[in-house]
């Protein structure tokens, strides 16, 4: 039984208007981080978001420390913190296809829309109001805890690497940057880029752009075709009803846009991939080079089985291998691949297999970034207490899960993700109309308040 569950529920119900007003404030800050800005280290937007978090924690009476605008933390209670709650206030770019202003919090049909509502501004606000509730309800905290906000998670987590050099984490760390119940297993990650020259014939692709970031399924692609009609292209795309095609003929050329559905790179099944759809269609049209490319990245298959990948294990489940970027300028082709692999494999093995397949098809690997899998024993004190909180708040059986998403604590020994979404939800993370349901947001508030109390007893 969670001692303060009902008190927290009442508090959050009574303060929901205030909570949503705070969420609206942070959503309005366009905090896409950049290392190219004059404002160091990660640009004006990231700095403004961190300043907002710092100001909020200061008003709560927390002891504040700003780590050179890489990250900021606030301590609650006396003594050395035994717990850190880590989240980030930067976001991916807004992108296109929104039904609402991405930087205005919009409530419709019991959902809260806006860039960052689920990743990771909404959960960050939930953590802050968990602290506020603990303070205003005078709930005793026997051991102190720390809230940490970073400003460059989406750019590669250089923020938290720098932060940890100055402030090592306490023994217990969780992040609201994943899924409930407890995400104790995160697949390994490979981001790979490649290039090649396409010796195109009479039918050719002078221009193609699909995908803007390597960790998202491309939901839109622009292209120009030579000596191909709109009718021929439509026929090559037959059976792909989830896509929308717009074309315009211009003096022997066909320019157009294919619209599918974007999704997070770790959940390709939630998207409709325009890069692989066009590669398959161009192969059907007999455009040289795409026969080879479409055999490496088979449209509709997210496993990589065709090239000898497709691994899975009992703990982490099936791997994913997704073509997320495909660009052509005249005859020069470049591409990007997002791979999430099980904990019983290594990045070296995965990179070797896909590199061999690309090279055999005439493409050259130009860059590789990787992370090994992250796993925490489910019998650890942190995991067991979080499972108890999950069961107490949700009334459902708590269990550990595995996902392909790389959370903010990937590689931090003993740390896990606790929320902020449920595995069965599709909140359009990194896509248009990103949202969190009001019900899930309420659950976030209760989960984090109760978790902080239980972990600091």
Phi, psi and omega in degrees: 000132177273121190297327188245014185304310184294322178297319178295315181302315180296316181300312184292323176299317183288335185250015186298321179299318178295318181297315181292329176295320177293320177298319178300321180299310184286329176296326183289344178277117182279093192254044172287118186283151179210140177267357182267355184284156174291336177275114185263152001270342190231025174093168185295318183297315178298317180296319179296320180294317178296322178296323177298313179296320179298316180297318181296314181294325178297320179295335178278358180082015180282150177281117191261145170215126177258119180271068173057034180064014167281317180202166177221144177228159174227133180257139178239127180100177184258148177089181181288131181299141176259351184220140170235133173252118190246123174216176185230151183248002171273162180224168168285165177301157181296318183073191183249170172092011182285145172272345183225164173296119184295343182251019173235122179295122182237126177256124179209133178052044177066019175242150176250116185257146176153151180293120180104356182301325178252338187219091004223022184287318178302308177299326179296318177296322178298320178295316180299318180284339170297316178295317181299319179294317178302317181292310187286338176270000179056042179280126185292132175244114185280333179228144187283162178220166185231137171253128183238129174245130177254165184238013183210033180297315184291341181267358177129006174069023174296335179300312186280334174296316177295315182302315184293338176292331180264325185225090177301144181290151171290181185298320183254129179219132169224158179232140173272049188238023181217235184225154168277158000290292174225124179266096183256359181225117178242128181297160174289162185231136170229125169248121187231139175243153181213166178215167178189160175258129179260115176274086187276151180263216182300313173274128185212170179237091179294333184212137174206134174221112177230120178092138178245333178231153187281345184255025178219138174298127182288119181265001181209142178217132173256147184206162170227129179244147177248131178062036174228134179268162177298324180294320179295318180294318179300319179294322180292337180261009181302141180092349179261072188290343182281354181258153175239127184247130174235127181228158179212114179285140180213097174049062178084352177248153177236110177262150182191176178225132173251126181248124176243238178209126178285156176201162177296144182301334180279350180230060185297337179295343179274355183244176173233108194277110181288333181293310181287329178296315180289323177300317179294318180294318180294326176296318178298327180283354179082019178285124188299142178096328183281342173297318179290316183295318183288344175276334175283316180243089184285125181298132179092348178254124182254010189257338185078016182300328184297337181246015176095011174266230178073026182286157175203160172216172186291330183277309187261351177080203186277147177278167175230148177217113191228131170282112187250345178221136178210114184230138177227130171234106188063249182251002182268125183245136172229151182213162177227145185229136176247122181234134174237122189236156186294164185287350178267011178237167178242157179297325180300317179296315183295313181298321179299317182292311183289327178296317178298318181294318179294316181295323178294338180262006175093017180245150183250130176286129183249344180193147179219130169234140185213157172225138176285161179300158180238128182218137178234133180303128182291349177271002180295156181302315181300311182297315183296321179290323178292322176297322177297316179296316179303313181295321181292323181277315187272335185076010181247161180295129178272137178208158178277145180229166177236146177216168179273342181293140176267114181272178183293343182255011179302122180092352176274114185305130175078358185265148182224167172262139181229094187078184023256354180245173177257149184303332182275355180273149170237098185264014180056037176304130181072002180244184176291150180058038171305138183203167169225139178288150179299325179296314179294324178297319176298319178297318176306310181304311182291319180300312187286324176297311181292324180295316180300316180297312184295325184278347181249013177293000000 
